[in-house]
Amino acid sequence: MRVGTRKSTMALAQTEEIARRLQAAAPELDVEIVKFETVGDTDRTRKLLVHGGKGGAFVAEIRAAVRAGELHAAMHSLKDMPGNEDTPGLVIGATLARNPPTDALVLRHGVSFDEIQRGGGKGFRIGTNAVRRAAYVRRLFPEIEVIHFRGAADTRVRKLDNCELQRLPGGGEAGPADALIMARSGLERVGLADRIAHEFSPHEMLPAAGQGIVAVECAASDWQTRRYLSLIDNPWAHLSCHAEREVLWVLNGHCNSPIAAYATIDGLQMTLTASVLDETGGQFIGITREGPADRPRELGRAVGLELLDKGAADIIERGRPLD
């Protein structure tokens, strides 16, 4: 089985885990990892928006190889997969058990979290590429300066420690950053969990839809590959995947939308929380609802529709990129 993935340290670690699980579940299976350098990996300066968001930057090329029959499957971080569009001919064949979905704060040496908290972040620069994280951090620390900051997880931390200036998409430079907001699970995968100075609770910073879930996509008609992938599928992660991505589908969110969605399962019940913010964090709409865990799309649809009823569409449209 040929499984495609990005070349980044974190993506390779995730794909190697998939290969180990597949070979443990089906010893007769040979798994070959095929590395891709996507446009999002080669262009580390411009905003992902110019490539069609994370989907265009990190997912599209590998998906095309699956459709062309060059790969049997593709590994994606679920949060990078667009949830507001059809993917004709493809299906998520497996999701691994969810890693911690929370966001974390990484500080430059000599900076303390207490300092940032005092005065609402005034005088400090924080780096992120995610519009959701930027909106939430502005909500938490209204005086903080957010700067565009991209790169692989370990590269970003190195740039932070070296006080490197960050090239801006429109030209010029910004920084250096005093702190970064990153996924806790990503820091753990590259061996940098000890750099976490503060872990944001979902109440402080609701995760992106699918954050912490590794998804394996394959051709819908490839039943042999789907059978193998079903052997490593985590049903609880898959249920959460359906609920959270249904919110994105209903909202028709775009790559510039600060949208968050996070589902938890307790027994037979699922709790789904979702939010929509404007880029400043000033406008905020949040919804939490419960429902049967075995009907995740219905719950996701209900939450998405309630967000629309409360005015989410206006916030989303104001941030929609111009053609």
VENUR-V176965 format. One record per pair of residues at least 24 apart in sequence whose ideal C-beta (glycine too) atoms are under 6 Angstrom apart, sorted by the first residue. I is the first residue (numbers start at 0). J is the second residue. D is the distance in whole Angstrom. If there is no record, write none. Layout:
i = {I:I}
j = {J:J}
d = {D:D}
//
This chain:
i = {0:0:0:1:1:1:1:2:2:3:3:3:3:3:3:4:5:5:6:6:7:8:9:9:9:9:12:13:13:14:17:20:21:24:24:25:35:35:43:43:44:45:46:48:48:48:52:53:54:71:72:72:72:73:74:75:77:77:77:78:78:78:82:82:82:82:83:83:83:83:88:89:90:91:91:92:92:92:92:93:93:93:93:94:94:94:94:94:94:95:95:96:96:97:97:97:98:98:99:99:99:100:100:100:101:101:101:102:102:102:103:103:103:103:104:104:104:105:105:105:106:106:107:107:110:112:112:123:124:124:125:126:126:127:130:130:131:131:131:132:134:134:134:134:135:137:137:138:146:146:152:152:153:155:156:184:201:205:205:205:206:207:208:208:208:208:209:212:212:235:238:238:241:241:242:242:242:242:245:245:245:246:246:246:246:249:249:250:252:253:255:255:256:256:264:267:268:269:271:271:273:275:275:275:277:278:282:284:284}
j = {28:30:71:31:33:70:71:32:72:33:35:61:64:70:73:74:35:37:34:36:151:189:152:185:188:189:188:74:213:74:74:231:231:230:231:227:60:61:149:150:166:168:168:254:255:320:254:79:81:224:215:217:224:216:215:214:209:212:214:207:209:210:208:244:247:248:247:248:251:252:219:216:219:214:216:215:217:225:228:215:228:231:232:212:214:233:236:237:240:213:233:233:236:211:212:236:184:211:183:184:211:206:210:211:183:198:199:180:199:204:181:183:195:198:178:196:197:179:181:194:178:196:159:177:177:196:197:177:176:177:178:176:179:180:255:257:207:257:259:180:257:276:278:280:204:279:280:280:173:174:185:189:189:179:191:211:261:259:261:274:261:259:243:244:247:260:243:236:240:264:292:295:295:296:271:295:298:299:296:299:300:273:299:302:303:300:303:303:315:319:318:320:315:318:292:292:292:298:298:302:302:306:311:314:314:318:314:309:311}
d = {6:5:5:5:5:5:5:6:5:5:6:4:6:4:4:4:6:6:5:5:5:5:6:5:5:6:5:6:5:4:6:4:6:4:6:6:6:5:5:5:5:5:5:6:6:6:2:4:4:5:5:4:6:5:6:5:3:4:4:4:4:5:6:4:3:6:5:6:5:5:6:5:4:5:6:5:5:5:3:4:4:5:4:5:5:6:4:5:5:4:6:4:6:5:5:5:4:4:5:5:6:4:4:4:5:5:6:6:5:5:6:4:4:5:6:5:4:5:6:5:5:4:5:5:5:5:5:5:5:5:5:4:5:5:6:5:6:5:6:5:4:4:6:5:4:6:4:3:4:6:5:5:5:6:6:5:6:4:6:5:5:6:4:6:5:4:6:5:6:5:6:5:4:5:5:4:5:4:5:3:5:5:5:6:4:6:3:5:6:5:5:5:5:6:5:6:6:6:5:5:5:6:4:5:5:6:6:5:5}
//
